[in-house]
Amino acid sequence: MCFGMSLKTAADSSAKANDRRPNFLVIIADDLGFSDPGCYGGEIETPNLDALAAGGLRFTQFYNTARCWPTRSALMTGYYPQQIRRDSMPGAPKGFGGRGVRPQWAQTIGQYLQTAGYRTYHSGKWHIDGKPTDSGFDRSDEATRGPGFFDTNKRGERDPHFYRTVATAQHAIDCLKEHSENFAGQPFFQYLAFHAPHFPLHALPEDIQRYEGRYDDGWDRLRKQRYQRQRALGFSVGDLSVLEPDVGPPYAFPDQIDLLGPGEVNRPLPWDELTSQQQRFQAMKMSIHAAMVDRMDREIGRVLDQLRAMDSFDNTIVMFLSDNGASAEMMVRGDGHDPDAAPGSAATYLCLGPGFSSAANTPFRRHKTWVHEGGISTPLIVHWPAGLDAQNEFRSAVAHVIDIAPTVLDLAGVQRPDFPGAPPMTGKSLRPLLSNDGDSLHDEVWFCHEANRALRQGDWKIVHSDKGRPFPYRIVEAGDSNESNWALYNLANDRAEQNDLADTYPAKVQAMSERWYQLRDQFLADSSTEIANDAKP
């Protein structure tokens, strides 16, 4: 289907009528699996996300960076995180990674839009260098009261009503109310970054109750059910991957896992090999994960209701995605874990683990931190009644989170300032794909996180990874890897990455691995690019 003139008009008229420029609501979940939302095959109740998908687009080959802070930096800037020092890679100097500081030319969406007359708001997780209010946002609140989702147990007078997902949505609603009252003549950009369903598994008791007993049949059956539902919905995502019972959490914390008791298991073993105690414990954890996703959807519904109340729903472009796949991580942090406390309460510290994480990432392989499809594939829903004629359609073109920033700027009619000598934005606008499911935006997409690397060119993908490593893990340096460990997959018929073709096509592996390092060298050069202090936009 096509837009008619609506999309073009919304962008072309921006210079003449600011109040007709589109608003933006970009929503990002934390550690949400590809199949967790109902509209992506999940059984979790997500009616608000499902409605957005029914009224818009669902992308099936949209990628993230496999980890929270690199994805958020890429989303905000339009660059691979390694280009802007926000994730490491072989050969990178000190100063790269979660504490890396962006080059001056790596501005955020907020900075570009703020300069162009947009009001900009941030609610929830940041995890990017600098403060949001110093990075282009008029208002910001991370809704933090402790290491989990409730008010910390260490506080003398705990607020029994605080729950982070609710507080994050409420801040967004408050921002939108203020906007409607005081800045109605300006368009807005609202960045809504939930912490859910990231560990610890904390959920409201009434939300958990809705899913009690739902997962007693285990992850094997759940994966098959979700896969069958995806096929029925019309997804074309290949076959269902096979579980890897020898692949556990990405980091080893055996002492911490012991604290969780005999019901815990750190491998995705066949469900019928678990003891009844382990089955009950694992099913209980998945019910909390589901409750967290359910609550996030309910809170998204409240934000959407606020848009309707201020008559902004139709001209607001809503995008929803996840920062990485579901997590196999298992640890005890924060206020610790009390095994006698009610599961999911503030006194507990539980993690989903590799069994149900595999189900959350159906039909793909592996988890967060890995650059197999399970770690890097994200749902992406795009909804815009005023500018999007297509409804309930799929988009199979390959795209990446680096494309969010240039898309927002394009649809807002905002020209990125020129920074002499700085690399151009790596991301590309999704605008063509909003009209039709055309060619992919990129000839190749590059991945690197810790010891995990990948390159996709067309339907071909090479992957080099570690199954697991002790903490603190060893970062593989340039020249330190065994190139024979590259696997090769044809994603056109093997998105589940089950049939390694490296021995069949060694020349392709060699060429693609050389290209991976060429791009690594380019990103190293990009990251060292500086501009004059007077070159700010």
Disulfide bonds with the S-S distance in Angstrom:
none
